[in-house]
Amino acid sequence: MILYTFFDSYDLSGKTIAPFCTSGGSGLSGTVSSIRELEPEADVLDGLHIGSSAASDPDQAVSDWLESLGLME
């Protein structure tokens, strides 16, 4: 529910949103779709989930993700 409060409080129109999370559970589930619905005027990119097995060394996964989004040179 904290995400709903955040998106109700801020207008991210025209902004780029790159959602990510770390967890040992279900990951992003429908979060990216929800963000797209809550912020229709924002550019919501594909998200990244790093599971508990990769959380201790996420550098390569994050670099690859950012590069795939065109956010890293």
LUMMARVO-401390 format. One record per atom (N, C-alpha, C, O): x negated, y negated, z; atom name. Coordinates in steps of 0.1 Angstrom, whole numbers. Example, Ala and Ser with C-alpha at 12.3 -4.5 7.8 and 13.67 -1.06 7.14 Angstrom:
BEGIN
{{-132,57,78},"N"}
{{-123,45,78},"CA"}
{{-132,33,78},"C"}
{{-142,33,85},"O"}
{{-128,22,71},"N"}
{{-137,11,71},"CA"}
{{-129,0,79},"C"}
{{-134,-11,80},"O"}
END
This chain:
BEGIN
{{-8,12,0},"N"}
{{0,0,0},"CA"}
{{-9,-13,0},"C"}
{{-4,-23,-4},"O"}
{{-21,-11,5},"N"}
{{-29,-23,5},"CA"}
{{-32,-29,-9},"C"}
{{-33,-41,-10},"O"}
{{-32,-21,-19},"N"}
{{-34,-26,-33},"CA"}
{{-22,-34,-37},"C"}
{{-24,-45,-43},"O"}
{{-10,-30,-33},"N"}
{{2,-38,-37},"CA"}
{{1,-52,-30},"C"}
{{4,-62,-37},"O"}
{{-3,-52,-18},"N"}
{{-4,-65,-11},"CA"}
{{-15,-74,-18},"C"}
{{-12,-86,-20},"O"}
{{-26,-68,-22},"N"}
{{-36,-75,-29},"CA"}
{{-31,-81,-42},"C"}
{{-33,-93,-44},"O"}
{{-25,-73,-50},"N"}
{{-20,-78,-63},"CA"}
{{-8,-88,-62},"C"}
{{-6,-96,-70},"O"}
{{-1,-87,-51},"N"}
{{10,-97,-48},"CA"}
{{4,-110,-44},"C"}
{{10,-120,-47},"O"}
{{-8,-110,-38},"N"}
{{-14,-122,-33},"CA"}
{{-23,-129,-43},"C"}
{{-25,-141,-41},"O"}
{{-27,-122,-53},"N"}
{{-37,-129,-63},"CA"}
{{-32,-127,-77},"C"}
{{-26,-117,-81},"O"}
{{-33,-138,-85},"N"}
{{-30,-137,-99},"CA"}
{{-43,-134,-107},"C"}
{{-52,-143,-107},"O"}
{{-44,-123,-113},"N"}
{{-56,-119,-120},"CA"}
{{-54,-120,-136},"C"}
{{-61,-114,-143},"O"}
{{-44,-128,-140},"N"}
{{-42,-130,-154},"CA"}
{{-55,-135,-161},"C"}
{{-61,-144,-156},"O"}
{{-58,-129,-172},"N"}
{{-70,-133,-179},"CA"}
{{-83,-128,-174},"C"}
{{-93,-130,-179},"O"}
{{-82,-120,-163},"N"}
{{-94,-114,-157},"CA"}
{{-96,-100,-162},"C"}
{{-86,-94,-167},"O"}
{{-108,-95,-160},"N"}
{{-111,-81,-163},"CA"}
{{-111,-73,-150},"C"}
{{-118,-77,-141},"O"}
{{-104,-62,-149},"N"}
{{-104,-54,-137},"CA"}
{{-110,-40,-141},"C"}
{{-105,-34,-150},"O"}
{{-120,-36,-134},"N"}
{{-126,-23,-136},"CA"}
{{-125,-15,-123},"C"}
{{-134,-16,-114},"O"}
{{-114,-8,-121},"N"}
{{-112,-1,-108},"CA"}
{{-121,11,-106},"C"}
{{-124,18,-116},"O"}
{{-125,13,-94},"N"}
{{-134,25,-91},"CA"}
{{-131,29,-76},"C"}
{{-126,21,-68},"O"}
{{-134,41,-73},"N"}
{{-133,46,-59},"CA"}
{{-142,58,-57},"C"}
{{-147,64,-66},"O"}
{{-145,60,-44},"N"}
{{-151,72,-40},"CA"}
{{-142,79,-30},"C"}
{{-136,73,-22},"O"}
{{-141,92,-32},"N"}
{{-133,100,-23},"CA"}
{{-135,115,-24},"C"}
{{-142,119,-33},"O"}
{{-130,122,-15},"N"}
{{-131,136,-15},"CA"}
{{-118,142,-19},"C"}
{{-116,154,-19},"O"}
{{-109,133,-24},"N"}
{{-95,138,-27},"CA"}
{{-92,137,-41},"C"}
{{-99,141,-50},"O"}
{{-80,131,-44},"N"}
{{-74,131,-57},"CA"}
{{-79,120,-67},"C"}
{{-75,120,-78},"O"}
{{-88,112,-62},"N"}
{{-94,102,-71},"CA"}
{{-84,90,-74},"C"}
{{-77,86,-65},"O"}
{{-84,86,-86},"N"}
{{-76,74,-89},"CA"}
{{-62,77,-92},"C"}
{{-53,68,-91},"O"}
{{-59,90,-94},"N"}
{{-45,94,-97},"CA"}
{{-38,84,-107},"C"}
{{-43,82,-118},"O"}
{{-27,78,-103},"N"}
{{-20,68,-112},"CA"}
{{-24,54,-109},"C"}
{{-17,45,-113},"O"}
{{-35,52,-102},"N"}
{{-38,38,-98},"CA"}
{{-40,29,-110},"C"}
{{-36,17,-109},"O"}
{{-47,33,-120},"N"}
{{-50,25,-131},"CA"}
{{-37,20,-138},"C"}
{{-36,9,-142},"O"}
{{-28,30,-140},"N"}
{{-15,27,-146},"CA"}
{{-7,17,-137},"C"}
{{-1,7,-142},"O"}
{{-8,19,-124},"N"}
{{-1,9,-115},"CA"}
{{-7,-5,-116},"C"}
{{0,-15,-116},"O"}
{{-20,-6,-117},"N"}
{{-27,-19,-118},"CA"}
{{-22,-25,-131},"C"}
{{-20,-37,-131},"O"}
{{-22,-18,-142},"N"}
{{-18,-23,-154},"CA"}
{{-3,-29,-154},"C"}
{{0,-39,-160},"O"}
{{5,-22,-146},"N"}
{{19,-27,-145},"CA"}
{{20,-39,-136},"C"}
{{27,-48,-139},"O"}
{{11,-39,-125},"N"}
{{12,-51,-116},"CA"}
{{5,-63,-122},"C"}
{{8,-74,-118},"O"}
{{-5,-61,-131},"N"}
{{-12,-72,-136},"CA"}
{{-12,-71,-152},"C"}
{{-22,-69,-158},"O"}
{{0,-73,-158},"N"}
{{1,-72,-172},"CA"}
{{-7,-81,-181},"C"}
{{-10,-79,-192},"O"}
{{-11,-93,-175},"N"}
{{-19,-103,-182},"CA"}
{{-34,-101,-180},"C"}
{{-42,-109,-184},"O"}
{{-38,-91,-173},"N"}
{{-52,-88,-170},"CA"}
{{-57,-77,-180},"C"}
{{-49,-69,-185},"O"}
{{-70,-76,-182},"N"}
{{-76,-66,-190},"CA"}
{{-80,-55,-180},"C"}
{{-91,-56,-174},"O"}
{{-72,-44,-179},"N"}
{{-75,-33,-169},"CA"}
{{-82,-22,-177},"C"}
{{-77,-16,-185},"O"}
{{-95,-20,-173},"N"}
{{-103,-10,-180},"CA"}
{{-102,3,-174},"C"}
{{-95,5,-163},"O"}
{{-107,14,-180},"N"}
{{-106,27,-175},"CA"}
{{-114,27,-162},"C"}
{{-125,21,-160},"O"}
{{-109,35,-152},"N"}
{{-115,35,-139},"CA"}
{{-125,46,-138},"C"}
{{-127,55,-146},"O"}
{{-132,46,-126},"N"}
{{-142,56,-123},"CA"}
{{-139,61,-109},"C"}
{{-137,54,-100},"O"}
{{-139,75,-108},"N"}
{{-138,81,-95},"CA"}
{{-151,89,-93},"C"}
{{-155,97,-101},"O"}
{{-157,87,-82},"N"}
{{-169,95,-78},"CA"}
{{-165,103,-66},"C"}
{{-162,98,-55},"O"}
{{-165,116,-68},"N"}
{{-161,126,-58},"CA"}
{{-172,127,-47},"C"}
{{-183,122,-48},"O"}
{{-168,133,-36},"N"}
{{-177,134,-25},"CA"}
{{-191,141,-28},"C"}
{{-201,138,-22},"O"}
{{-191,150,-38},"N"}
{{-203,157,-41},"CA"}
{{-213,148,-48},"C"}
{{-225,150,-48},"O"}
{{-208,137,-55},"N"}
{{-217,128,-62},"CA"}
{{-219,115,-54},"C"}
{{-227,106,-59},"O"}
{{-212,113,-43},"N"}
{{-212,100,-36},"CA"}
{{-226,96,-31},"C"}
{{-229,84,-29},"O"}
{{-234,106,-28},"N"}
{{-247,103,-22},"CA"}
{{-257,98,-32},"C"}
{{-267,91,-28},"O"}
{{-255,100,-45},"N"}
{{-264,95,-56},"CA"}
{{-255,91,-68},"C"}
{{-256,98,-78},"O"}
{{-248,80,-67},"N"}
{{-239,77,-78},"CA"}
{{-245,68,-89},"C"}
{{-238,65,-99},"O"}
{{-258,65,-88},"N"}
{{-264,56,-97},"CA"}
{{-261,59,-112},"C"}
{{-257,50,-120},"O"}
{{-264,71,-116},"N"}
{{-262,74,-131},"CA"}
{{-248,73,-135},"C"}
{{-245,68,-146},"O"}
{{-239,79,-127},"N"}
{{-225,78,-130},"CA"}
{{-219,64,-132},"C"}
{{-212,61,-141},"O"}
{{-223,55,-123},"N"}
{{-219,41,-123},"CA"}
{{-225,34,-135},"C"}
{{-218,27,-143},"O"}
{{-238,37,-138},"N"}
{{-245,31,-150},"CA"}
{{-238,35,-163},"C"}
{{-235,27,-172},"O"}
{{-235,48,-164},"N"}
{{-229,54,-176},"CA"}
{{-215,48,-178},"C"}
{{-211,44,-189},"O"}
{{-207,47,-167},"N"}
{{-194,41,-167},"CA"}
{{-194,26,-172},"C"}
{{-187,22,-181},"O"}
{{-203,19,-165},"N"}
{{-204,4,-169},"CA"}
{{-208,3,-184},"C"}
{{-203,-6,-191},"O"}
{{-218,11,-188},"N"}
{{-222,10,-202},"CA"}
{{-211,14,-211},"C"}
{{-209,8,-222},"O"}
{{-203,24,-208},"N"}
{{-192,28,-217},"CA"}
{{-181,18,-218},"C"}
{{-174,17,-228},"O"}
{{-180,9,-208},"N"}
{{-170,-2,-208},"CA"}
{{-176,-14,-214},"C"}
{{-169,-24,-217},"O"}
{{-189,-14,-218},"N"}
{{-195,-26,-224},"CA"}
{{-198,-36,-214},"C"}
{{-200,-48,-218},"O"}
{{-200,-33,-201},"N"}
{{-203,-42,-191},"CA"}
{{-217,-42,-186},"C"}
{{-221,-50,-177},"O"}
{{-225,-34,-193},"N"}
{{-239,-33,-189},"CA"}
{{-248,-32,-202},"C"}
{{-244,-25,-211},"O"}
{{-258,-39,-202},"N"}
{{-267,-39,-214},"CA"}
{{-277,-27,-213},"C"}
{{-285,-26,-222},"O"}
END
